[in-house]
Amino acid sequence: MRKSIIESYEDSVGKIPITPMINVALLLVLFFMMTAPAIFMSGINVKNPTLVKGISATDDTELKVNIYIDSKNQLYLNNRLISREEFPDRVAELLGRSVSRIVVVSAYPSIPIQEVVTVLDISKQKGALKLVLLRRKE
């Protein structure tokens, strides 16, 4: 006995292969799980200032790069006022003469965090090996 077209259609509707769709869904989940940490990874590592150790009397001869952002959003490089235009060149010059290439950044508490991150980013681009972020009291 021959099946009609309607009967053969009803038999095939209930038998959709879902295994390939499950495989694709699992592959997508794995892909997003593996790439998510790379999306949120930052190029700047910040450690707690209490963990910064090792400053001794012999380090006084080392050239240090201290950056301070005051309440008027002005930059001070080693306690001297500097313009934002000449800041990258001066930091590169100081880091070129420094052995340890440590940059210490502190800012007035009301300064937006983006300003501090920009200074950290410029310092890292100009050759800083270690970045230290200090909190200043008002």
TIPA-546765 format. One line per field, with one value per residue (C-alpha): residue in one letter; residue number from 1; x, y, z. Coordinates in Angstrom, 1 decimal, decimal comma. Example, Ala and Ser with C-alpha at 12.3 -4.5 7.8 and 13.67 -1.06 7.14 Angstrom:
BEGIN
aa <- c(A  S)
i <- c(1  2)
east <- c(12,3  13,7)
north <- c(-4,5  -1,1)
up <- c(7,8  7,1)
REM end
This chain:
BEGIN
aa <- c(M  R  K  S  I  I  E  S  Y  E  D  S  V  G  K  I  P  I  T  P  M  I  N  V  A  L  L  L  V  L  F  F  M  M  T  A  P  A  I  F  M  S  G  I  N  V  K  N  P  T  L  V  K  G  I  S  A  T  D  D  T  E  L  K  V  N  I  Y  I  D  S  K  N  Q  L  Y  L  N  N  R  L  I  S  R  E  E  F  P  D  R  V  A  E  L  L  G  R  S  V  S  R  I  V  V  V  S  A  Y  P  S  I  P  I  Q  E  V  V  T  V  L  D  I  S  K  Q  K  G  A  L  K  L  V  L  L  R  R  K  E)
i <- c(1  2  3  4  5  6  7  8  9  10  11  12  13  14  15  16  17  18  19  20  21  22  23  24  25  26  27  28  29  30  31  32  33  34  35  36  37  38  39  40  41  42  43  44  45  46  47  48  49  50  51  52  53  54  55  56  57  58  59  60  61  62  63  64  65  66  67  68  69  70  71  72  73  74  75  76  77  78  79  80  81  82  83  84  85  86  87  88  89  90  91  92  93  94  95  96  97  98  99  100  101  102  103  104  105  106  107  108  109  110  111  112  113  114  115  116  117  118  119  120  121  122  123  124  125  126  127  128  129  130  131  132  133  134  135  136  137  138)
east <- c(0,0  1,3  1,4  -0,2  1,7  0,1  1,0  4,6  4,8  3,4  6,1  8,9  7,7  8,4  11,9  13,8  17,5  18,5  22,0  23,7  21,9  23,0  26,6  26,6  25,1  27,7  30,5  29,2  29,0  32,6  33,8  32,3  33,5  37,1  37,1  35,3  38,4  40,4  37,7  37,9  41,6  43,4  46,9  47,5  47,9  47,3  48,4  47,6  50,0  50,7  52,4  55,0  58,2  61,9  62,7  66,0  68,6  70,6  67,6  68,0  70,3  67,8  66,0  62,3  59,3  56,6  53,4  50,8  47,5  46,2  42,7  42,8  43,7  47,2  50,1  53,2  56,2  58,8  57,1  57,4  54,3  54,2  51,8  49,9  51,5  55,0  54,2  54,7  58,1  59,3  58,1  59,9  63,1  63,0  62,2  65,1  67,5  65,9  67,2  64,1  61,5  59,0  56,3  54,5  51,1  49,0  46,0  43,7  40,6  38,1  40,0  38,0  39,5  39,8  42,4  44,5  44,2  45,2  48,4  49,1  48,5  50,9  53,5  53,2  53,5  56,6  58,4  57,4  57,9  56,1  53,2  52,4  49,1  49,0  46,0  46,3  44,3  42,5)
north <- c(0,0  3,4  6,3  9,5  12,7  14,0  10,9  11,0  14,8  14,1  11,4  13,7  16,7  15,0  13,9  17,1  16,4  18,7  17,3  19,7  22,7  21,5  21,2  24,7  26,1  24,4  25,7  29,2  29,0  27,7  30,4  33,2  31,6  31,5  35,0  36,8  37,2  38,8  41,4  42,5  42,3  45,6  46,6  48,4  46,3  48,2  46,8  47,9  50,7  48,8  46,1  48,5  47,6  47,7  51,5  51,8  54,5  53,4  54,2  57,9  58,3  56,7  59,0  58,9  59,9  61,4  62,7  64,7  66,0  68,9  70,1  72,3  69,3  70,6  68,1  68,3  66,2  65,8  68,8  71,1  72,3  71,0  71,4  68,5  69,0  68,5  65,8  62,7  63,9  64,8  61,5  59,6  61,6  60,9  57,2  56,9  58,1  55,9  52,5  51,1  52,9  53,3  55,9  57,1  58,8  60,6  62,8  65,1  63,1  65,0  64,4  62,1  58,6  58,9  61,7  59,4  56,5  58,7  59,7  56,0  55,0  57,7  56,7  53,0  53,9  55,9  53,0  52,7  49,2  49,6  52,0  53,0  54,7  56,6  58,1  61,6  63,0  66,3)
up <- c(0,0  -1,0  1,5  0,5  0,3  3,5  5,5  4,4  5,3  8,8  9,3  8,3  10,4  13,7  12,7  12,3  13,0  15,9  16,5  14,1  15,8  19,2  18,0  16,6  19,8  21,9  19,7  20,0  23,8  23,9  21,6  23,7  26,9  25,6  24,1  27,0  29,2  26,3  25,9  29,5  29,8  30,4  29,4  32,7  35,9  39,1  42,5  45,9  47,1  50,3  48,3  46,9  48,7  48,2  48,4  50,2  50,8  47,7  45,5  46,2  43,2  40,8  38,5  39,4  37,4  39,7  38,1  40,0  38,7  40,8  41,5  38,3  36,2  35,7  35,3  37,5  36,4  39,2  41,0  37,9  36,1  32,5  29,6  28,2  24,8  26,0  28,6  26,4  25,2  28,7  30,1  27,3  28,0  31,8  31,3  28,8  31,6  34,3  35,1  36,9  34,6  37,4  37,1  40,3  39,5  42,1  41,5  43,4  44,6  42,4  39,2  36,8  36,6  32,8  33,2  35,4  33,0  30,1  32,0  32,9  29,2  27,9  30,5  29,5  25,8  26,4  28,1  31,7  33,0  36,3  37,2  40,7  41,5  44,8  46,5  47,8  50,7  50,4)
REM end
